[in-house]
Amino acid sequence: MRVSIPSPLRSYTGARRAVEAHGTTLGEVFADLDRHYPGIRFRMVDEQDAIRPHIRVWINQAPERSLSRCLAEGDEVVIFQALSGG
C-alpha cells in the first residue's frame, strides 16, 4: 500500500514523499517500513508500542491512533508530523 511520508522523516526514505509498504495492520506496515528504512519506526512509535504524540496517521482520510488497525492492500496511509516551537 502507499504510505505518504512527512518531510521530517524523508531522510530515512531517500527523500521519497511516498513509499510502498505491506502488512495487515498499521503496526505491521510500520514494521515493514522499518525493514526497508531502518530507524523510521522509532521516530513514529514509542517504547510502549504506541504512536508518538506528535505523529498523526490518517488511513483513507480518517484519523487513526491504533497500531492494531486492520488494513487492506488498497488503503492509503498518510503520516503527519506536528511541528512545535515558538
C-alpha positions in Angstrom: 0.0 0.0 0.0 1.0 3.6 -0.5 2.4 5.4 2.6 2.9 9.2 2.4 6.0 10.3 4.4 6.2 13.7 6.1 9.2 16.0 5.3 11.0 15.5 8.7 11.1 11.7 8.1 12.2 11.7 4.4 15.8 11.5 5.3 15.0 7.8 6.1 13.4 7.2 2.7 16.0 8.9 0.5 13.8 12.0 0.2 10.8 10.0 -1.2 7.4 11.6 -0.4 5.6 8.2 -0.7 6.8 4.6 -0.4 5.2 1.2 -0.6 4.7 -1.0 2.5 2.9 -4.2 3.3 1.1 -5.5 6.3 -2.4 -6.4 7.5 -2.3 -3.9 10.4 -0.8 -0.4 10.9 1.8 -1.9 13.2 2.9 -4.4 10.5 3.1 -1.6 8.0 5.3 0.4 10.3 7.5 -2.7 10.9 7.8 -3.2 7.1 8.8 0.4 6.7 11.5 -0.1 9.3 12.8 -3.2 7.5 13.3 -1.0 4.3 14.1 2.2 6.1 15.9 1.4 9.4 15.1 3.7 12.3 11.9 5.2 10.9 9.6 3.2 13.2 11.3 4.5 16.3 10.6 8.1 15.2 6.8 7.2 15.0 6.3 4.6 17.7 7.4 4.9 21.4 8.8 2.2 23.7 5.3 1.3 24.9 4.4 0.5 21.3 2.1 3.5 20.9 2.1 6.1 18.2 4.1 9.1 19.4 2.0 12.1 20.4 3.5 14.4 17.7 2.7 11.8 15.0 -0.7 11.8 13.3 -1.8 8.9 11.0 -4.7 9.0 8.5 -5.9 5.9 6.8 -8.2 6.6 3.8 -8.7 10.2 5.0 -9.7 9.1 8.6 -7.6 9.7 11.6 -6.1 6.6 13.4 -4.2 6.1 16.6 -4.2 2.3 16.9 -1.3 0.1 15.6 -3.8 -2.8 15.6 -6.0 -1.1 13.0 -6.6 -3.7 10.2 -5.6 -2.6 6.7 -6.4 -3.8 3.2 -3.9 -3.7 0.3 -5.5 -0.7 -1.4 -5.6 1.5 1.7 -3.6 4.8 1.7 -1.7 5.7 4.8 -0.7 9.3 5.4 1.7 10.2 8.2 1.9 13.7 9.5 4.5 15.1 12.0 3.5 18.0 14.1 5.9 20.9 14.3 6.4 22.8 17.5 8.4 25.7 18.7 8.0 29.3 19.3 
